[in-house]
Amino acid sequence: MLRVLIALALTCLLQPAFADERAQTQQQLDATRQDIAELKKLLNKVQEEKSGVQKELKGTETEMGNLEKQIDTLQKELKKSESELQRLDAEKKKLQSARTEQQRLIAIQARAAYQNGRQEYLKLLLNQQNPEKFARTLTYYDYLSQARLEQLKNFNETLRQLANVEQDIAAQQAQLLVQKSSLDTQRDELDKVRKERQQVLAKLNDDVKARDQKLAAREQDQADLSKVLKTIEETLARQAREAEEARQKALIAQQEAEKKRLREAQAENSDAPRKPARSTPGALVSSSGETFGGPFAATRGKLPWPVDGRLLARFGESRGDDARTKWDGVMISASAGSQVHAVHGGRVVFADWLRGAGLLVILDHGNGFLSLYGHNQTLLKSAGDVVKAGESISTVGNSGGQDTPALYFAIRQQGHPSDPAQWCRAQG
């Protein structure tokens, strides 16, 4: 009986405690749900802000590329204006020399006419002993008079041309000043855009800090790039299917032979001792040297690099401190504005801004070979342009969220990444 009473007493005492604990748990649960809702709102806000920064970055860097192209065009026009000014100045000197010579001839004729006067002509009129001689003499005097008039006419025409040339020179100089003023204005605008872009990049770098977020962004960037490459490769494949059947068979045979050679080379390399992943970090590369105009497949180990600089990242290395992502190309450090050259002749199939790669150029070299050039400052070519080996296609920059100027360079073979170091010439 005593035990029952004790149990009832404990039950009465513990019920309020359980009730309080349940209420506290419910409050904590509600607070947690509210925190999750707030975090979702903040996350959505950050995502929207990041998307806006990406759009702003795209517009700013695209505008920078256009301004650089306009400045290049104005500089060419200035050179043409200066050449035209030099031509007009040379023409002016020729006319001044002609004017001096004509003045000398007119002075000689004037002196001769003054010395002779009209006395000889009066004698002929008074004597008139020989009518035939008199007629010939009159004709001679008429010729002299016409020659003087012709000299005066030529002299006046020279003066008129000289005045016109001087007017052209003045107009050309005025146009040159206007063009120079326009160039200065464009440069000021470019400086303003550069400052805005630096602010956008700083804001983007502050927003993207966590490693998992960077990894997700990289995976998304890679997915976007893969979509673009897939679209390009599908288009190229469709065009190839429309070609002649004989060329199709020859292309397939060549591809099979190349794959066989690659397998044999890989088998030989697998037997050789493996080198460390980072044998010579930061090696210098050069874009100078001989270019090749034959098939891309025959240029292995012979191509020049697209830009002079130093390797920052190599093919297959980990990207940053995250071993889950690997480089599918190389990063070459170079000065901003340096010319980027096509390593081989081909056709531009993509020239635009792409997230993660910035201002990007993709060249099709035929037979399933593509080369990619990313993080540019300016695009000098457009989609559809045909470029030669060694021709400038862009300038080095840090578009796409890079901290320092560098060029992303990659090679695709039948849609698969290939190490650029196997295709470009080794450096000392």
VMD Tcl script that draws the C-alpha trace (Angstrom):
set ca {
  {0.00 0.00 0.00}
  {2.85 2.30 0.85}
  {4.48 1.56 -2.47}
  {1.28 2.46 -4.35}
  {1.02 5.75 -2.52}
  {4.65 6.51 -3.27}
  {4.10 5.73 -6.97}
  {1.04 7.95 -7.13}
  {2.94 10.75 -5.44}
  {5.85 10.44 -7.86}
  {3.46 10.43 -10.80}
  {1.80 13.62 -9.63}
  {5.16 15.25 -9.08}
  {6.66 14.19 -12.47}
  {3.69 15.07 -14.72}
  {4.33 18.82 -14.55}
  {8.01 18.17 -15.26}
  {7.21 16.07 -18.35}
  {4.75 18.71 -19.50}
  {7.35 21.44 -19.13}
  {9.95 19.37 -20.99}
  {7.51 18.70 -23.85}
  {6.67 22.38 -24.07}
  {10.34 23.26 -24.11}
  {11.00 20.67 -26.79}
  {8.14 22.01 -28.90}
  {9.46 25.54 -28.47}
  {12.93 24.43 -29.53}
  {11.43 22.61 -32.53}
  {9.47 25.69 -33.55}
  {12.55 27.86 -33.11}
  {14.59 25.43 -35.22}
  {11.95 25.49 -37.97}
  {11.94 29.26 -37.89}
  {15.73 29.32 -38.10}
  {15.63 26.95 -41.09}
  {13.09 29.17 -42.81}
  {15.25 32.23 -42.18}
  {18.32 30.43 -43.45}
  {16.49 29.43 -46.61}
  {15.48 33.04 -47.17}
  {19.07 34.18 -46.66}
  {20.34 31.44 -48.96}
  {17.87 32.44 -51.68}
  {18.89 36.06 -51.24}
  {22.58 35.19 -51.56}
  {21.88 33.07 -54.65}
  {19.93 35.93 -56.25}
  {22.71 38.37 -55.42}
  {25.31 35.98 -56.83}
  {23.28 35.57 -60.03}
  {23.04 39.35 -60.34}
  {26.80 39.69 -59.86}
  {27.39 37.09 -62.57}
  {25.17 39.03 -64.99}
  {26.88 42.28 -64.09}
  {30.29 40.65 -64.55}
  {29.29 39.34 -67.96}
  {28.07 42.75 -69.11}
  {31.12 44.57 -67.76}
  {33.69 42.25 -69.29}
  {31.84 42.11 -72.61}
  {31.80 45.92 -72.67}
  {35.52 45.95 -71.89}
  {36.18 43.71 -74.89}
  {34.13 45.99 -77.15}
  {35.96 49.09 -75.90}
  {39.33 47.46 -76.52}
  {38.25 46.62 -80.07}
  {37.04 50.21 -80.66}
  {40.34 51.61 -79.39}
  {42.21 49.29 -81.76}
  {40.04 50.49 -84.66}
  {40.64 54.16 -83.76}
  {44.38 53.60 -83.60}
  {44.33 52.13 -87.10}
  {42.32 55.13 -88.34}
  {44.85 57.48 -86.74}
  {47.67 55.73 -88.61}
  {45.74 56.10 -91.88}
  {45.15 59.80 -91.18}
  {48.84 60.35 -90.46}
  {49.80 58.58 -93.70}
  {47.33 60.73 -95.65}
  {48.77 63.83 -93.99}
  {52.28 62.81 -95.06}
  {51.07 62.24 -98.63}
  {49.43 65.67 -98.79}
  {52.56 67.29 -97.39}
  {54.69 65.60 -100.09}
  {52.23 66.78 -102.75}
  {52.43 70.30 -101.33}
  {56.22 70.27 -101.61}
  {55.99 69.14 -105.26}
  {53.53 71.93 -106.07}
  {55.74 74.48 -104.32}
  {58.71 73.31 -106.41}
  {56.60 73.56 -109.59}
  {55.48 77.04 -108.58}
  {59.10 78.15 -108.07}
  {60.13 76.75 -111.48}
  {57.16 78.43 -113.22}
  {57.98 81.73 -111.54}
  {61.54 81.46 -112.86}
  {60.39 80.79 -116.45}
  {57.87 83.61 -116.34}
  {60.56 85.96 -115.04}
  {62.90 84.97 -117.90}
  {60.16 85.60 -120.48}
  {59.22 88.88 -118.85}
  {62.84 90.09 -118.96}
  {63.18 89.10 -122.61}
  {59.94 90.87 -123.51}
  {61.00 93.95 -121.60}
  {64.44 94.06 -123.27}
  {63.05 93.67 -126.78}
  {60.03 95.87 -126.20}
  {57.97 96.62 -129.30}
  {60.78 98.17 -131.41}
  {61.46 95.11 -133.57}
  {57.78 94.76 -134.28}
  {57.52 98.44 -135.31}
  {60.48 98.08 -137.67}
  {58.78 95.23 -139.42}
  {55.64 97.29 -139.87}
  {57.53 100.27 -141.28}
  {59.92 98.40 -143.55}
  {57.74 95.67 -145.03}
  {60.38 94.94 -147.62}
  {59.81 91.17 -147.60}
  {56.12 90.23 -147.14}
  {56.88 86.52 -146.55}
  {59.45 87.27 -143.87}
  {57.04 89.77 -142.34}
  {54.28 87.10 -142.11}
  {56.64 84.53 -140.56}
  {57.83 87.05 -137.99}
  {54.26 87.93 -137.03}
  {53.51 84.22 -136.58}
  {56.64 83.89 -134.39}
  {55.47 86.75 -132.19}
  {52.03 85.15 -131.88}
  {53.63 81.87 -130.72}
  {55.67 83.70 -128.13}
  {52.56 85.48 -126.84}
  {50.62 82.21 -126.64}
  {53.52 80.54 -124.80}
  {53.55 83.35 -122.25}
  {49.81 83.05 -121.78}
  {50.13 79.26 -121.36}
  {52.86 79.71 -118.74}
  {50.67 82.15 -116.83}
  {47.70 79.77 -117.06}
  {49.79 76.85 -115.72}
  {51.12 79.05 -112.94}
  {47.60 80.04 -111.89}
  {46.48 76.37 -111.98}
  {49.44 75.42 -109.77}
  {48.50 78.12 -107.28}
  {44.91 76.85 -107.24}
  {46.00 73.21 -106.64}
  {48.38 74.35 -103.92}
  {45.55 76.17 -102.16}
  {43.32 73.06 -102.41}
  {46.07 70.85 -100.97}
  {46.60 73.26 -98.09}
  {42.86 73.13 -97.38}
  {42.95 69.31 -97.46}
  {45.88 69.33 -95.03}
  {44.01 71.62 -92.65}
  {40.89 69.43 -92.83}
  {42.94 66.26 -92.30}
  {44.67 67.78 -89.28}
  {41.32 68.80 -87.79}
  {39.98 65.27 -88.34}
  {43.11 63.85 -86.69}
  {42.53 66.00 -83.62}
  {38.90 64.85 -83.41}
  {39.96 61.19 -83.65}
  {42.59 61.65 -80.95}
  {40.01 63.30 -78.70}
  {37.63 60.40 -79.28}
  {40.41 57.93 -78.44}
  {41.13 59.72 -75.15}
  {37.42 59.63 -74.29}
  {37.27 55.90 -75.01}
  {40.30 55.28 -72.81}
  {38.74 57.23 -69.93}
  {35.59 55.14 -70.29}
  {37.68 51.97 -70.26}
  {39.38 53.02 -67.02}
  {35.98 53.64 -65.47}
  {34.73 50.21 -66.56}
  {37.89 48.56 -65.20}
  {37.26 50.09 -61.74}
  {33.64 48.93 -61.77}
  {34.76 45.46 -62.76}
  {37.25 45.27 -59.91}
  {34.48 46.14 -57.47}
  {32.26 43.41 -58.94}
  {35.04 40.85 -58.68}
  {35.74 41.81 -55.06}
  {32.07 41.39 -54.19}
  {31.91 38.02 -55.96}
  {35.03 36.75 -54.17}
  {33.55 37.80 -50.80}
  {30.31 35.94 -51.51}
  {31.97 32.69 -52.64}
  {34.17 31.55 -49.72}
  {33.23 28.07 -48.61}
  {35.03 25.16 -50.32}
  {31.85 23.20 -50.99}
  {30.30 26.24 -52.65}
  {33.39 26.67 -54.81}
  {33.23 23.00 -55.75}
  {29.55 23.29 -56.70}
  {30.30 26.38 -58.78}
  {33.12 24.59 -60.54}
  {30.95 21.57 -61.27}
  {28.24 23.86 -62.65}
  {30.81 25.70 -64.74}
  {32.08 22.39 -66.06}
  {28.54 21.30 -66.85}
  {27.87 24.53 -68.75}
  {31.09 24.14 -70.70}
  {30.25 20.49 -71.44}
  {26.84 21.57 -72.77}
  {28.45 24.10 -75.09}
  {31.03 21.58 -76.27}
  {28.35 18.95 -76.75}
  {26.29 21.32 -78.87}
  {29.33 22.20 -80.94}
  {30.34 18.59 -81.38}
  {26.78 17.60 -82.36}
  {26.74 20.39 -84.95}
  {30.11 19.32 -86.31}
  {29.00 15.69 -86.38}
  {25.85 16.64 -88.29}
  {27.90 18.60 -90.82}
  {30.29 15.67 -91.16}
  {27.41 13.27 -91.88}
  {26.29 15.51 -94.72}
  {29.74 15.32 -96.37}
  {30.70 12.82 -99.04}
  {30.79 9.10 -98.14}
  {34.37 8.71 -99.31}
  {35.58 11.43 -96.96}
  {33.63 9.81 -94.11}
  {35.39 6.47 -94.63}
  {38.81 8.10 -94.90}
  {38.15 10.11 -91.72}
  {37.06 7.02 -89.77}
  {40.11 5.11 -90.95}
  {42.39 7.95 -89.90}
  {40.74 8.17 -86.50}
  {41.10 4.42 -85.93}
  {44.78 4.59 -86.87}
  {45.30 7.52 -84.49}
  {43.52 5.69 -81.65}
  {45.68 2.64 -82.25}
  {48.81 4.75 -82.16}
  {47.63 6.41 -78.95}
  {46.94 3.02 -77.34}
  {50.41 1.82 -78.34}
  {51.96 5.03 -77.02}
  {50.01 4.72 -73.77}
  {51.10 1.09 -73.45}
  {54.73 2.13 -73.91}
  {54.33 4.97 -71.41}
  {52.71 2.64 -68.86}
  {55.83 0.42 -68.95}
  {58.13 3.40 -68.33}
  {58.69 4.69 -64.76}
  {56.13 7.31 -63.76}
  {57.29 10.85 -63.12}
  {56.11 12.89 -60.16}
  {52.83 14.76 -60.67}
  {54.63 18.11 -60.32}
  {57.98 17.61 -62.09}
  {58.81 21.23 -62.95}
  {56.08 23.58 -61.71}
  {56.08 27.03 -63.26}
  {57.89 26.11 -66.50}
  {58.24 28.86 -69.12}
  {56.39 28.43 -72.42}
  {56.69 30.37 -75.68}
  {54.44 31.15 -78.65}
  {57.38 31.82 -81.00}
  {58.72 29.36 -83.53}
  {57.50 27.52 -86.60}
  {53.80 26.91 -87.24}
  {52.27 23.95 -89.11}
  {49.58 23.94 -91.76}
  {48.95 20.21 -92.10}
  {46.42 18.04 -90.24}
  {46.20 18.68 -86.52}
  {46.80 14.99 -85.74}
  {50.27 15.22 -87.32}
  {51.42 18.12 -85.12}
  {51.87 16.27 -81.82}
  {54.78 17.80 -79.93}
  {55.39 20.45 -82.63}
  {52.84 23.19 -81.91}
  {53.81 26.53 -80.37}
  {52.09 27.61 -77.16}
  {49.35 30.25 -77.54}
  {51.11 32.88 -75.40}
  {54.47 33.61 -73.78}
  {54.33 32.99 -70.04}
  {54.72 30.53 -67.17}
  {52.60 27.47 -66.37}
  {50.49 28.00 -63.25}
  {48.54 24.73 -63.42}
  {49.10 21.54 -65.42}
  {46.80 19.01 -66.99}
  {45.48 16.50 -64.44}
  {46.58 18.42 -61.34}
  {44.16 19.14 -58.50}
  {42.37 22.49 -58.71}
  {43.39 24.40 -55.60}
  {43.17 22.50 -52.32}
  {40.35 20.22 -53.44}
  {41.50 16.86 -54.82}
  {38.02 16.07 -56.15}
  {38.42 18.35 -59.17}
  {41.21 18.13 -61.77}
  {42.44 20.51 -64.43}
  {41.34 19.46 -67.94}
  {43.75 21.97 -69.50}
  {46.56 24.30 -68.37}
  {46.74 27.81 -66.93}
  {49.46 30.09 -68.34}
  {50.40 33.26 -66.47}
  {50.92 36.26 -68.79}
  {50.64 40.04 -68.74}
  {47.17 41.52 -69.21}
  {46.60 42.55 -72.82}
  {49.18 40.11 -74.25}
  {48.29 38.73 -77.68}
  {46.87 35.17 -77.70}
  {47.75 33.25 -80.88}
  {46.00 30.32 -82.52}
  {48.25 27.25 -82.15}
  {46.92 25.85 -85.45}
  {44.71 27.02 -88.29}
  {40.98 26.53 -87.92}
  {37.52 28.08 -87.70}
  {36.03 29.95 -84.73}
  {32.97 28.03 -83.50}
  {32.46 29.91 -80.21}
  {33.45 33.45 -79.14}
  {31.48 34.77 -76.18}
  {31.37 35.05 -72.38}
  {30.80 31.80 -70.46}
  {30.50 31.43 -66.68}
  {33.65 29.94 -65.19}
  {35.67 30.59 -68.36}
  {34.98 34.31 -68.90}
  {35.52 35.53 -72.46}
  {36.15 32.25 -74.31}
  {37.29 31.34 -77.86}
  {36.94 27.80 -79.26}
  {38.61 26.80 -82.55}
  {37.67 23.78 -84.68}
  {40.74 22.26 -86.37}
  {38.88 19.46 -88.13}
  {38.83 15.69 -87.60}
  {37.36 16.11 -84.11}
  {40.09 18.39 -82.70}
  {39.19 21.57 -80.75}
  {41.34 24.11 -78.87}
  {39.96 26.36 -76.10}
  {41.25 29.76 -74.89}
  {39.58 31.21 -71.77}
  {39.68 34.10 -69.24}
  {40.48 36.61 -72.03}
  {40.34 40.37 -71.75}
  {39.31 40.99 -75.38}
  {37.94 38.78 -78.18}
  {39.49 39.74 -81.54}
  {37.53 37.16 -83.58}
  {33.88 36.20 -83.97}
  {32.10 32.88 -84.53}
  {32.51 31.78 -88.15}
  {35.88 33.51 -88.71}
  {38.66 31.45 -90.28}
  {42.07 31.99 -88.62}
  {45.58 30.99 -89.59}
  {48.20 29.41 -87.34}
  {49.87 32.10 -85.24}
  {47.12 34.68 -85.86}
  {45.99 36.77 -82.87}
  {42.52 35.74 -81.66}
  {42.26 37.45 -78.22}
  {44.20 39.17 -75.44}
  {45.10 37.82 -71.99}
  {42.90 38.93 -69.07}
  {41.28 37.69 -65.88}
  {37.64 37.47 -66.87}
  {35.40 34.83 -65.31}
  {36.41 35.52 -61.70}
  {40.20 35.03 -61.88}
  {42.42 36.90 -59.40}
  {45.38 37.45 -61.76}
  {45.76 37.65 -65.56}
  {46.22 34.16 -67.02}
  {45.13 32.12 -70.06}
  {43.14 28.89 -69.77}
  {44.29 26.66 -72.68}
  {42.83 23.21 -73.40}
  {42.67 20.70 -76.28}
  {39.77 18.32 -77.00}
  {40.23 15.17 -79.09}
  {36.99 13.51 -80.13}
  {35.28 15.22 -77.20}
  {37.85 14.06 -74.61}
  {40.40 16.34 -72.85}
  {43.99 15.90 -74.03}
  {47.15 17.19 -72.32}
  {48.33 20.33 -74.19}
  {51.92 19.55 -73.15}
  {51.79 16.49 -75.46}
  {50.93 18.73 -78.43}
  {53.02 21.86 -77.79}
  {56.79 22.11 -77.93}
  {58.68 21.40 -74.72}
  {60.49 24.37 -73.20}
  {63.93 24.49 -71.71}
}
mol new
graphics top color blue
foreach p $ca { graphics top sphere $p radius 0.5 }
foreach p [lrange $ca 0 end-1] q [lrange $ca 1 end] { graphics top cylinder $p $q radius 0.2 }
display resetview
